[in-house]
Amino acid sequence: MSEKDDLERKLSEMLVDGEMEQGDRTAKEIREISPKYEIRIQTTLDPIVEETLRYRKIGYELDDRYDKYLERAGQKLESDEDSDK
């Protein structure tokens, strides 16, 4: 038990007696600041639309939850009548 007490005492002394390094603290704060700008890349294909269209060729959705998204993206799935031909 004395070894444990000795380690705790040394740790306590290091925490209390040690001097804080202000340079590292300011550098850390600067690194943590979020950037002002975001980089966005515009693509021609939307992966969500492409995946939804592939799944709809395999089967059908019960609730059609992606219909509004597909309409906004300007994509439509071929109707069942067209795919049967």
NUMAR-282363 format. One line per field, with one value per atom (N, C-alpha, C, CB): residue in one letter; x, y, z; residue number from 0; atom name. Coordinates in Angstrom, 2 decimals, padded with zeros to 5 digits. Atoms other than C-alpha are relative to their C-alpha. Glycine has a CB too. Example, Ala and Ser with C-alpha at 12.3 -4.5 7.8 and 13.67 -1.06 7.14 Angstrom:
// NUMAR-282363
r: (a a a a s s s s)
u: (000.89 012.30 000.90 -000.99 -000.82 013.67 -000.77 000.41)
v: (-001.19 -004.50 001.20 000.03 -001.19 -001.06 001.09 000.46)
w: (000.00 007.80 000.00 001.25 -000.06 007.14 000.73 -001.42)
k: (0 0 0 0 1 1 1 1)
a: (N CA C CB N CA C CB)
This chain:
// NUMAR-282363
r: (m m m m s s s s e e e e k k k k d d d d d d d d l l l l e e e e r r r r k k k k l l l l s s s s e e e e m m m m l l l l v v v v d d d d g g g g e e e e m m m m e e e e q q q q g g g g d d d d r r r r t t t t a a a a k k k k e e e e i i i i r r r r e e e e i i i i s s s s p p p p k k k k y y y y e e e e i i i i r r r r i i i i q q q q t t t t t t t t l l l l d d d d p p p p i i i i v v v v e e e e e e e e t t t t l l l l r r r r y y y y r r r r k k k k i i i i g g g g y y y y e e e e l l l l d d d d d d d d r r r r y y y y d d d d k k k k y y y y l l l l e e e e r r r r a a a a g g g g q q q q k k k k l l l l e e e e s s s s d d d d e e e e d d d d s s s s d d d d k k k k)
u: (000.81 000.00 000.85 -000.92 -000.85 002.89 000.47 001.21 -000.41 003.95 -001.11 000.35 001.14 000.47 -000.11 -001.31 000.05 000.46 001.12 000.10 -001.15 003.91 -000.26 001.27 000.32 002.76 -001.05 -000.48 001.04 -000.34 000.58 -001.13 -000.61 001.76 000.85 000.85 -000.83 004.21 -000.87 000.90 000.91 001.36 -000.63 -001.08 000.59 -000.27 000.98 -000.48 -001.02 002.97 000.25 001.30 -000.24 003.48 -001.14 000.16 001.14 -000.01 -000.06 -001.27 000.09 000.18 001.21 -000.12 -001.22 003.79 000.39 001.12 -000.40 004.10 -000.54 -000.50 000.41 003.91 -000.71 001.22 000.75 001.34 000.75 -001.43 -000.65 002.73 -001.04 000.67 000.99 000.80 000.11 000.16 -000.19 002.29 -000.76 001.49 000.71 000.90 -001.51 000.43 001.44 -002.49 -000.56 -000.28 000.49 -002.84 000.05 000.83 -000.08 -001.68 -001.14 001.36 001.09 -004.22 -001.34 -000.04 001.25 -007.01 -000.14 -000.07 000.03 -006.09 -000.34 001.35 000.30 -006.16 -001.45 000.91 001.37 -009.60 -001.04 -000.24 000.94 -011.18 -000.45 000.64 000.51 -013.44 000.38 -001.54 -000.40 -012.44 -001.14 000.47 001.00 -014.23 -000.67 000.62 000.48 -014.66 -000.18 000.95 000.19 -015.98 000.29 -001.44 -000.23 -014.96 -001.11 001.41 001.07 -017.88 000.30 -001.38 -000.25 -017.56 -001.34 000.96 001.24 -020.41 000.21 -000.50 -000.12 -020.93 -001.20 000.11 001.10 -023.06 -000.95 000.55 000.84 -024.35 -000.17 000.62 000.29 -026.04 -000.02 -001.36 -000.06 -025.11 -001.29 001.14 001.26 -028.40 -001.02 -000.55 000.93 -030.42 000.37 -000.01 -000.43 -028.34 -000.32 001.49 000.26 -028.65 -001.50 000.61 001.44 -032.39 -000.56 -000.69 000.47 -032.95 000.38 000.57 -000.40 -030.99 -000.88 001.48 000.85 -032.97 -001.42 -000.01 001.36 -036.25 -000.12 -000.46 000.05 -035.31 -000.13 001.25 000.07 -035.00 -001.37 001.11 001.27 -038.14 -000.69 000.21 000.73 -040.56 -000.02 -001.43 000.07 -040.82 -001.45 000.64 001.37 -043.88 -000.46 -000.10 000.41 -043.84 000.46 000.51 -000.47 -042.17 000.65 -001.16 -000.59 -040.08 001.02 000.64 -001.00 -037.52 -000.58 001.10 000.62 -040.03 000.26 -001.49 -000.22 -039.73 001.45 -000.41 -001.42 -035.94 000.30 000.87 -000.22 -035.97 -000.60 -000.58 000.61 -038.35 000.87 -001.41 -000.87 -036.07 001.29 000.34 -001.22 -033.10 -000.25 000.63 000.33 -034.96 000.11 000.88 -000.10 -034.79 -001.33 001.15 001.20 -037.66 000.34 -001.18 -000.17 -037.76 -000.98 -000.21 000.93 -039.25 -001.21 000.68 001.21 -042.83 000.03 -001.27 000.04 -043.66 -000.41 -000.96 000.45 -045.37 001.16 -001.13 -001.12 -042.23 001.06 000.62 -001.05 -039.92 -000.43 000.34 000.47 -042.13 000.21 -001.45 -000.10 -041.71 001.35 -000.33)
v: (-001.20 000.00 001.26 000.00 -001.19 002.36 000.42 -000.25 -000.34 002.14 000.78 -001.28 -000.70 003.21 001.42 -000.78 -001.32 006.08 000.90 -000.13 -000.76 007.14 000.50 -000.87 -000.41 007.19 001.10 -001.20 -001.03 009.20 001.33 -000.44 -001.22 011.72 000.66 -000.31 -000.54 012.11 000.63 -001.10 -000.52 012.58 001.30 -001.03 -001.20 015.12 001.17 -000.26 -001.04 017.07 000.51 -000.52 -000.41 017.07 000.88 -001.23 -000.78 018.40 001.36 -000.76 -001.26 021.10 000.89 -000.27 -000.79 022.21 000.32 -000.73 -000.20 021.97 001.32 -001.15 -001.27 025.15 -000.27 000.93 000.17 025.39 000.65 000.59 -000.55 025.93 000.75 -001.12 -000.83 028.82 -000.11 001.44 000.10 028.42 -001.18 -000.12 001.18 024.94 000.18 -001.24 -000.21 026.01 000.87 000.65 -000.88 028.84 -000.72 001.30 000.75 026.61 -001.02 -000.71 000.98 024.00 000.69 -000.74 -000.73 026.58 000.43 001.24 -000.40 027.82 -001.20 000.62 001.20 024.26 -000.42 -001.14 000.43 023.67 000.93 -000.13 -000.93 026.71 -000.58 001.43 000.56 025.61 000.91 -000.18 -000.81 026.76 000.89 -000.89 -000.92 029.69 -000.52 001.36 000.40 027.99 -001.51 000.47 001.41 024.66 -000.23 -000.47 000.34 022.94 -000.95 -000.64 000.83 021.54 -000.32 000.69 000.44 019.54 -000.33 -001.22 000.26 019.56 -001.16 001.28 001.16 016.24 -000.07 -001.28 000.15 015.28 -001.12 -000.29 001.12 012.07 000.05 -001.35 000.03 011.92 -001.46 000.71 001.42 008.65 -000.50 -000.21 000.42 008.58 -000.32 001.09 000.23 008.88 -001.28 001.19 001.18 006.25 -001.28 000.08 001.20 003.76 -000.27 000.15 000.17 004.38 -000.56 001.34 000.50 003.82 -001.47 000.83 001.41 000.56 -000.90 -000.17 000.81 -000.72 -000.11 000.59 000.03 000.20 -000.88 001.40 000.94 -001.86 -001.43 000.13 001.33 -004.87 -000.24 -000.18 000.15 -004.29 001.34 -000.62 -001.25 -001.64 000.37 -000.11 -000.49 000.51 000.04 001.40 -000.03 000.27 001.42 -000.84 -001.33 003.87 001.13 000.27 -001.00 005.72 001.20 000.46 -001.10 007.79 000.81 -000.54 -000.75 008.81 000.71 -000.94 -000.63 010.11 001.50 -000.25 -001.45 013.76 000.35 000.58 -000.24 013.54 -000.18 -000.94 000.25 012.07 001.11 -001.35 -001.09 014.79 001.26 000.30 -001.17 017.51 -000.17 000.24 000.26 015.85 -000.04 -001.31 000.01 015.77 -001.37 000.95 001.37 012.00 -000.72 -000.77 000.82 009.62 -001.41 000.55 001.40 005.87 -000.33 -000.93 000.41 004.28 -000.66 -000.97 000.61 003.28 -001.50 000.66 001.44 -000.41 -000.40 -000.61 000.30 -000.31 000.09 000.95 -000.18 000.97 -001.07 001.37 000.99 -001.55 -001.38 -000.05 001.30 -004.49 -000.17 -000.18 000.08 -003.65 -000.43 001.30)
w: (000.00 000.00 000.00 001.19 -000.08 000.67 -001.39 000.91 001.36 -002.98 -000.71 -000.79 000.59 -004.06 000.55 000.27 -000.63 -001.57 -000.52 001.52 000.49 -002.76 -001.43 000.04 001.37 -006.41 -000.02 -000.81 -000.08 -005.52 000.45 000.95 -000.50 -003.58 -001.08 001.24 001.08 -006.48 -001.09 -000.59 001.01 -008.93 000.46 -000.33 -000.56 -006.66 -000.02 001.42 000.02 -006.35 -001.42 000.59 001.38 -010.12 -000.51 -000.90 000.45 -010.68 000.65 000.27 -000.73 -008.02 -000.27 001.49 000.11 -008.36 -001.44 000.66 001.39 -012.13 -000.54 -000.87 000.59 -014.18 -001.32 -000.21 001.24 -016.93 -001.15 000.12 001.18 -020.38 -000.80 -000.85 000.68 -021.87 -001.52 000.42 001.44 -025.35 -000.58 -000.33 000.49 -025.75 000.11 000.79 -000.19 -024.43 -001.13 001.37 001.08 -026.97 -001.34 -000.06 001.25 -029.80 -000.10 -000.12 -000.03 -028.76 -000.27 001.36 000.22 -028.65 -001.46 000.91 001.40 -032.12 -000.89 -000.42 000.79 -033.49 000.13 000.43 -000.23 -031.97 -000.60 001.46 000.61 -033.62 -001.34 -000.19 001.25 -036.44 -001.17 000.06 001.15 -039.92 -000.49 -001.14 000.50 -041.55 -001.26 -000.28 001.31 -044.88 -000.07 -001.08 000.28 -046.06 -001.47 000.37 001.40 -049.24 -000.41 -000.22 000.52 -051.19 -001.45 000.15 001.35 -054.34 -000.64 -000.04 000.70 -056.82 -000.97 -000.75 000.86 -058.54 -000.94 000.82 000.96 -061.50 000.42 -001.40 -000.45 -059.89 001.50 -000.43 -001.43 -056.51 000.44 000.32 -000.39 -054.77 000.64 000.97 -000.61 -052.83 -001.08 000.95 001.11 -056.03 -000.73 -000.96 000.74 -057.81 000.76 -000.29 -000.80 -054.95 000.11 001.39 -000.10 -054.58 -001.30 000.33 001.28 -058.29 -000.20 -001.15 000.12 -058.17 000.86 000.40 -000.88 -055.19 -000.54 001.41 000.52 -056.84 -001.23 -000.34 001.11 -059.88 000.52 -000.88 -000.60 -057.56 000.62 001.05 -000.70 -055.50 000.13 001.38 -000.19 -054.31 001.48 -000.56 -001.37 -051.21 000.45 000.12 -000.52 -049.00 000.29 001.25 -000.41 -047.85 -000.93 001.37 000.96 -050.78 000.67 -000.87 -000.77 -048.37 -000.78 001.23 000.76 -051.00 -001.21 -000.44 001.16 -053.57 -000.05 000.00 -000.03 -052.49 -000.31 001.36 000.26 -052.53 -001.48 000.85 001.41 -056.03 -000.86 -000.41 000.74 -057.23 000.05 000.55 -000.13 -055.85 -000.80 001.48 000.75 -057.50 -001.50 000.46 001.42 -060.81 -000.64 -000.74 000.51 -061.15 000.20 000.70 -000.14 -061.76 -000.41 -000.86 000.35 -061.87 -001.10 001.24 001.05 -064.94 000.64 -000.99 -000.55 -064.31 -000.28 -000.61 000.17 -064.04 -001.41 001.00 001.34 -067.44 -000.99 -000.40 000.92 -069.19 000.19 000.19 -000.25 -067.52 -000.47 001.48 000.46 -068.58 -001.49 000.34 001.46 -072.27 -000.47 -000.62)
k: (0 0 0 0 1 1 1 1 2 2 2 2 3 3 3 3 4 4 4 4 5 5 5 5 6 6 6 6 7 7 7 7 8 8 8 8 9 9 9 9 10 10 10 10 11 11 11 11 12 12 12 12 13 13 13 13 14 14 14 14 15 15 15 15 16 16 16 16 17 17 17 17 18 18 18 18 19 19 19 19 20 20 20 20 21 21 21 21 22 22 22 22 23 23 23 23 24 24 24 24 25 25 25 25 26 26 26 26 27 27 27 27 28 28 28 28 29 29 29 29 30 30 30 30 31 31 31 31 32 32 32 32 33 33 33 33 34 34 34 34 35 35 35 35 36 36 36 36 37 37 37 37 38 38 38 38 39 39 39 39 40 40 40 40 41 41 41 41 42 42 42 42 43 43 43 43 44 44 44 44 45 45 45 45 46 46 46 46 47 47 47 47 48 48 48 48 49 49 49 49 50 50 50 50 51 51 51 51 52 52 52 52 53 53 53 53 54 54 54 54 55 55 55 55 56 56 56 56 57 57 57 57 58 58 58 58 59 59 59 59 60 60 60 60 61 61 61 61 62 62 62 62 63 63 63 63 64 64 64 64 65 65 65 65 66 66 66 66 67 67 67 67 68 68 68 68 69 69 69 69 70 70 70 70 71 71 71 71 72 72 72 72 73 73 73 73 74 74 74 74 75 75 75 75 76 76 76 76 77 77 77 77 78 78 78 78 79 79 79 79 80 80 80 80 81 81 81 81 82 82 82 82 83 83 83 83 84 84 84 84)
a: (N CA C CB N CA C CB N CA C CB N CA C CB N CA C CB N CA C CB N CA C CB N CA C CB N CA C CB N CA C CB N CA C CB N CA C CB N CA C CB N CA C CB N CA C CB N CA C CB N CA C CB N CA C CB N CA C CB N CA C CB N CA C CB N CA C CB N CA C CB N CA C CB N CA C CB N CA C CB N CA C CB N CA C CB N CA C CB N CA C CB N CA C CB N CA C CB N CA C CB N CA C CB N CA C CB N CA C CB N CA C CB N CA C CB N CA C CB N CA C CB N CA C CB N CA C CB N CA C CB N CA C CB N CA C CB N CA C CB N CA C CB N CA C CB N CA C CB N CA C CB N CA C CB N CA C CB N CA C CB N CA C CB N CA C CB N CA C CB N CA C CB N CA C CB N CA C CB N CA C CB N CA C CB N CA C CB N CA C CB N CA C CB N CA C CB N CA C CB N CA C CB N CA C CB N CA C CB N CA C CB N CA C CB N CA C CB N CA C CB N CA C CB N CA C CB N CA C CB N CA C CB N CA C CB N CA C CB N CA C CB N CA C CB N CA C CB N CA C CB N CA C CB N CA C CB)
